[in-house]
């Protein structure tokens, strides 16, 4: 199918600016230098700086005068406040995420699907003193990479999964051989059979993650709850128990979303 968006004047500039906004927001309060932003967005430094300057003029990004790093601007906060009333479920999910952390003693998260990525919305620390810091608020991963994105991708319609792989043939190059299409499809089948996704240290060695999809009223996987911790705590028996707890909390949140919208 032909992507008609490429025929719309200004599409390339908008796409580049949107990519820079995503990179800036994912960096959080620390921000990123223009060189890092240009490299990650695959832009020349002058192009990245020109777009960032235009975004700053509109209040969408800001630049620290001392460090020169770019960070989210005030207009993004105002826009986000308005959009939250439609898209944000953190208000009704926070106690469920906290309960998940308390029950399991591991760090618990809520992530949302945004296009071909997941974005972490909430993090609650578990009581176990040794923690994994793979995920925090604002961090993005491609679908299928972290346990949350794997759980969401596993329950998308097959044609959407096929289209995703067509759009992203370079997952293995970017994230390692375990994320090649053949191996990733195998993990998707395992996730469908099990009900929740496993990530045994595929992003950070020594870290382990579980993820379960959370569905809209129409049955679409739009969010995910996940757990991460140090790998030695995730033996086979405990994984099964954590999976049951995770699925119960995901079902509770799915039910709550359906009744609130």
C-alpha positions in Angstrom: 0.0 0.0 0.0 1.4 3.4 -0.9 1.9 5.8 2.0 0.0 8.9 0.8 1.5 11.0 3.6 4.7 11.4 1.6 2.8 13.5 -1.0 1.7 16.0 1.7 3.9 19.2 1.6 6.0 19.6 4.7 5.6 16.0 5.9 9.3 15.4 6.1 9.9 18.5 8.3 7.0 17.6 10.6 8.2 14.0 10.9 11.7 15.2 11.8 10.4 17.7 14.3 8.2 15.0 15.9 11.1 12.7 16.2 13.2 15.3 18.0 10.3 16.0 20.3 10.1 12.3 21.2 13.8 12.2 21.8 13.8 15.3 24.0 10.9 14.1 26.1 12.3 10.6 26.5 15.5 12.1 28.0 13.4 13.7 30.8 14.7 16.5 33.0 18.4 15.9 32.1 17.8 16.7 28.4 20.1 15.9 25.5 22.8 17.8 23.7 22.2 18.7 20.1 24.9 16.4 18.9 23.2 13.4 20.6 19.8 14.5 19.2 21.1 14.8 15.7 22.8 11.4 15.9 19.7 9.6 17.3 17.4 11.3 14.8 19.8 10.6 11.9 20.0 14.3 11.0 22.9 16.6 10.4 23.7 18.8 13.3 22.7 22.0 11.5 19.3 20.5 10.6 18.7 19.3 14.1 19.6 22.7 15.5 17.4 24.6 13.1 14.4 22.4 13.9 15.1 22.6 17.7 15.3 26.4 17.4 11.9 26.5 15.6 10.4 24.3 18.3 11.8 26.5 21.0 10.3 29.5 19.4 6.9 27.8 19.8 7.6 26.8 23.4 7.7 23.1 22.6 11.3 22.6 23.8 13.7 24.7 25.9 17.5 24.9 26.2 19.4 25.0 29.4 21.6 28.1 29.2 24.5 26.6 31.2 24.6 23.1 29.7 23.2 23.7 26.3 21.0 20.6 26.6 17.5 20.5 25.1 14.5 19.5 27.2 10.7 19.7 27.1 9.2 23.1 26.9 6.2 24.7 28.7 3.8 24.3 25.8 4.3 20.5 25.9 3.1 20.5 29.5 -0.1 22.5 28.5 -0.8 20.2 25.6 -0.2 17.2 27.7 -2.6 18.4 30.3 -5.4 18.7 27.8 -4.6 15.4 26.1 -4.5 13.6 29.4 -8.2 13.8 29.9 -8.6 11.6 26.8 -5.6 9.3 26.8 -4.1 9.2 30.3 -5.3 6.4 32.6 -2.7 6.9 35.3 -5.3 8.2 37.7 -7.3 5.0 37.7 -4.2 2.8 37.4 -1.9 4.1 40.1 -3.2 2.1 42.9 -3.1 -1.1 40.8 0.5 -0.5 39.9 1.3 0.2 43.5 -0.5 -3.0 44.6 1.5 -5.0 42.0 4.8 -3.6 43.4 3.7 -4.4 47.0 2.5 -8.0 46.2 5.6 -8.9 44.2 8.3 -6.8 45.9 9.6 -5.9 42.4 9.4 -2.7 40.5 6.1 -2.3 38.7 5.2 -0.2 35.6 2.4 1.0 33.4 3.2 1.6 29.8 1.1 2.8 26.9 1.3 2.0 23.2 2.2 5.0 21.1 2.4 4.0 17.4 5.2 1.4 17.1 6.6 2.1 20.6 5.7 1.8 24.2 6.1 4.7 26.7 6.4 4.2 30.4 3.8 6.2 32.3 4.2 5.0 35.9 6.8 3.3 38.0 6.4 2.0 41.5 9.4 0.6 43.4 9.2 -2.8 45.1 10.6 -3.4 48.5 13.5 -5.7 47.4 16.6 -3.5 47.9 18.4 -4.6 44.6 16.6 -3.2 41.6 16.7 -3.1 37.9 16.7 0.4 36.3 15.8 -0.6 32.7 12.6 1.4 32.8 11.4 4.7 34.1 8.7 7.3 33.3 9.1 8.6 29.7 11.4 5.8 28.5 10.4 4.4 25.1 11.0 1.0 23.5 10.0 -0.4 20.2 7.1 -2.9 20.4 8.5 -6.4 21.0 11.7 -5.2 22.7 10.8 -4.8 26.4 8.3 -7.1 28.1 5.5 -4.5 27.9 5.9 -4.0 24.2 6.1 -7.8 23.6 2.9 -8.3 25.5 1.1 -5.7 23.4 2.5 -6.9 20.1 1.5 -10.5 20.9 -2.2 -9.6 21.0 -2.4 -7.3 18.0 -4.2 -8.7 15.0 -1.9 -10.8 12.8 -2.0 -8.3 9.9 -0.8 -5.5 12.2 2.1 -7.7 13.4 3.1 -8.5 9.8 3.0 -4.8 9.0 5.1 -4.0 12.0 7.8 -6.3 10.9 7.7 -4.9 7.4 8.2 -1.4 8.9 11.0 -2.4 11.2 13.4 -4.9 9.4 16.3 -3.6 11.5 15.3 -4.6 15.0 18.0 -7.2 15.3 20.7 -4.6 14.2 19.5 -2.1 16.7 18.6 -4.4 19.7 20.6 -7.6 19.1 20.0 -11.0 17.4 17.3 -12.0 19.9 15.1 -9.4 18.3 15.3 -10.8 14.8 11.9 -11.5 13.3 12.0 -15.3 13.5 13.0 -15.3 17.2 10.7 -12.5 18.1 7.7 -14.3 16.4 8.6 -17.3 18.5 8.4 -15.2 21.7 5.1 -13.7 20.5 3.6 -17.3 20.2 4.9 -18.1 23.7 3.4 -14.9 25.1 0.0 -15.7 23.5 0.1 -19.2 25.0 1.3 -18.2 28.4 -0.7 -15.0 28.6 2.2 -12.8 29.7 5.6 -11.9 28.1 9.1 -12.7 29.5 12.2 -10.7 28.9 15.2 -12.7 30.3 17.9 -10.1 30.2 17.5 -9.3 26.5 18.0 -5.5 27.1 20.2 -5.4 30.1 22.2 -8.4 31.2 21.1 -9.6 34.7 17.7 -8.0 34.5 14.4 -9.9 34.1 11.0 -8.6 33.0 7.4 -9.8 32.8 4.6 -8.0 30.9 0.9 -8.4 30.5 -1.4 -6.5 28.1 -4.2 -4.3 29.2 -7.1 -3.9 26.8 -9.5 -1.2 25.7 -13.3 -1.7 26.0 -13.1 -2.9 22.3 -10.5 -5.5 23.1 -7.4 -3.8 21.7 -4.1 -4.0 23.6 -3.3 -0.4 24.3 -1.4 -0.6 27.6 0.7 -3.1 29.6 1.6 -3.7 33.2 5.1 -5.0 33.7 7.6 -6.1 36.4 11.3 -5.9 36.4 14.0 -7.1 38.8 17.3 -8.8 39.1 17.5 -12.1 37.3 18.4 -14.4 40.2 15.0 -13.7 41.8 13.1 -15.1 38.7 13.3 -18.8 39.0 10.7 -21.0 37.2 8.4 -21.4 40.2 8.4 -17.7 41.1 7.9 -16.7 37.4 4.7 -18.7 37.4 3.5 -17.1 40.6 4.5 -13.6 39.4 2.7 -14.2 36.1 -0.5 -15.1 37.9 -0.3 -11.9 40.0 0.5 -9.8 37.0 -2.4 -11.2 34.9 -4.8 -10.7 37.8 -3.8 -7.0 38.0 -3.9 -6.5 34.3 -7.4 -8.0 34.2 -8.4 -5.7 37.1 -7.2 -2.6 35.2 -8.8 -3.8 31.9 -12.1 -4.1 33.8 -11.7 -0.7 35.4 -11.0 0.9 32.0 -14.1 -0.6 30.4 -16.3 0.6 33.2 -14.9 4.1 33.3 -15.1 5.0 29.6 
